[in-house]
Amino acid sequence: MSAARRAAVAGAAVLLLGGCTSFADTVTTGTAPSAAPTTEAPDEVEAGGCPAERARPDPERPVVTLDYRLEDDLVTVTGTETVVFTPDRRVDELVFRLVPNGPDSAPAGNRLVVDDVRGDDVDAGRYEEAAAADPGGLYVVTLEDDLDAGDSTEVELDFTLTLGSRGFDRFGTDEGVSWWASGAPLLAWEPGVGWAEDPFVDLGGETTTSPAMDTSVSVSAPEALTVLMTGATAEPSPARDGRRTWTSTEPVARDVGVAAGLFTTERVTTPGGVAVTVGVLPDGELPAPQLAEWTSAAITHLEAHVGPFPYRTLTVALLPDYGGGIEYPSMIFEATPSRLVLVHEVAHMWFYGMVGNSQFRDPWLDEAFATWAEAVVDEQSAFGYQAALGMPGEVGGAMTDFPDDNTYFDVVYGKGGAALLAAREAAGPEAFDAAIRCYVDATAWSIATPGDVATALADLPGALAALTEAQALGKDDLPR
């Protein structure tokens, strides 16, 4: 998820675009069956261990309220975050990740500072020097007493975000537009495991882990700007003192993306009932109706392979053409006018948005799967991956296992996508896609592991062999 990079995969020119591996700029046409999004699932399990329906989100998931104010300089964002947290194990602190302070973003001038923290159970707050930039990449809120599993605490954090980038990143500002994602302290909790305090890395990839959260967002912005963001967005408030306030809700957001600019918007509804909103800037390289058509088609094509779209809505902001694309729950920053890049980012709504993963420990679980899904939709692009299986490197490596960006992109995206395509060929497309839908439904709204993939593929030994050979799966992941 970073600026555009070029690498060679299997002798083909691969454009690695901000979380996107692209071998072509076309998507196959045609129709595909679709179904309405759902997060409901009964407890029944079909034969073979596949759930009868998609898993429900945790009813005790964190509840987050974000109140942002984009100042008139379009560079400074102030805000307050309220978190109601109910752990599933005893804790004595809360840990938040300050993504803008990481080594991949801080040098461009991005910065997130916690100005104050409060709450009935709060003892103090401190920075952990876990990133290249002062004040650091982790913020720890210590509690006066231990919080038992099942008990709740409420914490409020005031913060200031500075947008330094004038190129593609999670945060940035350019003429007439500002955008930020992971722009507030991010609750770094892995249910069943504990706090994710993994080190930052100087690579163009994520290292975050966060649970699905019931999230509400409010953004105050100069009245000339249109705000696009994660979640179902209400009509803005009437202008007052030169500003308008925009609000949205998303019951299952791991994180939040916001873009404020001179957007022209277009709204469509997919055959499966997903409300799509796209926005383009005055000098955008795509007209809004075309971007809306591409987005709707991507959702419909992907639903045919991996099941119903996870969210009620999807919003796409077309930024200046920095060469990139980056996904957030029900929100995409599209920074290149590429149809295939868009498909990759839409695929992340299933792989990262709904099926979460430790992006430090298991980056292939979202990036390789999004690359695979992109290639399944565009069969022509899949041909370029064949030789990628011969690359050195472990697809299942953690972020610290990759010495540089090229190796990371080549192995996780290129070889990882190729390994999943080889697994699909070995098992047969119909059987493999059915097993992946089982994996998606079983791990929805949780933090998945490679072992979950192996469990879903347990009856497809050819698929397991292909992923084991690529070192996506290890011995400890395989069914016994």
Phi, psi and omega in degrees: 000083185199193178295164183298140175222149176250140177213162177257123177235121177056034178076003179255152176284120182248126177261111182264102192249093171044060183089011184229129171253120190231124176256352182200170179244025179234154176236137180300147179261173181129182181248156179215146179294151182217158179221158182292143178298148178209148170241009181270145176202135175280178182275351183295149178234132179285170175302142181089001176086004180276131181295147180296327177214178184292143179295149177279153169292154181298123179295341179261019180296158180300149174248122187236132173240125181243126179240103183257151170226114175274115183289167184295340178285351180061017180243327186255131176238121174252156183190172174229133177244128175247128182235125169256116190240129178235099184285160174258012172206160184294137178224160174235010181200165172240137182243130179239140179264132179255082189301322181299339183272004180286164186292345179272345184238325184301321181300339178276359179102002176287144185200136177235122182240133173273118184273330182197153175222142181207163180161153183300330183259002188280132173265307182195169174231148180209154173272145170252131182282077184248014179214175186288334189260140167289129020265006179114172189258353178232143175235125186248125176256112179274145181259152180294325179223162176299145176254116182286156175304132180091345175271159185239152172222153178241131183231140175242135178233126169269141184213161174230125178250130175251127181266111185257338189281143167239028175219190187280125175199180176293341184226142177179169176211143178212183185301113175078009181208142174226149180211149176205146174214150195053038186267010175224162177306126187258120180298117189259064185245133171248108182307137180082349183240306181132202184285135180266094182253036182296150180291152170285156177230153181271058179229163180275043179223165182280157172226024186265156168223127181211147181278163168294133185230147175279108196238137172237140185230138173231133181229119171265126185218157174309140191297338180288343187266149171257134181258128174243137185199172174305138171097176177281117188261132178275168174298142182291161176291158173301148180297138177213127182054036176078016183222158171230155178244131181247142180228153176209163175225141173217111186291347185220063181252126174282337184197179186223137172243143180222137171227133179233120183195186179275059186278140162263129187250157175220139181235134175221165175239131181287164176304332179273001175095013178277128178276114183255130173235129177236153178224136177234148180277166183306324180257022181299149185274357176230140171289148183303318180299325179291318178297320178297319179297315178301316183294315179299317180296320180298316178300313184296315179297316182291324178302329180295335183257323188239009173095180187304146179300140188287339189240161175286332185225161168216129180243134180235123175255119177273108180272174173305155188281078175276348186085083179174178176194141180212140187252147168221163183308120180055025181210134179231133165266112180255110185246030170202140183278061183243128180292322182288322174302319179298318178301317179301314182291323176297322178300330178294344177296330173276311188257091183126304182296303181268303176274098183282168177204161168285109183286348171275311187282320187227062184298337183291337183293338172253316186285318178293321179291322177293323177294317177300314182297319176302316182287329178292321178292318178251092185299330181297322182292336183295334183298328182290347184272347193304313183283350182296338179297337180278357180294145171287157176117148181268118178303324183275016181290156173279169184299328179285354179275352184251122187286338183203173183298317183301316179296316180301310181293317181299316187278309186289313180280299187294300181291324179296314176298319179296321180295320178291324176294320178294321177296320179295319179293320182293322183274337190098130185305318184294314181292320181293314180298322178296320179293323178291323175298323176297315178300314180299313183291323182288328186252009181307133174068013177247184171258107184281165177228164175304328178298328177294322176297314181298321178298317180294331182261014187303328181268010181235077186300328178296321178293316178299320180296318181296319181285329176291319179298324179279359181060036168278321177249140175251177182301322183290343180275336189285147178299149180247000000 
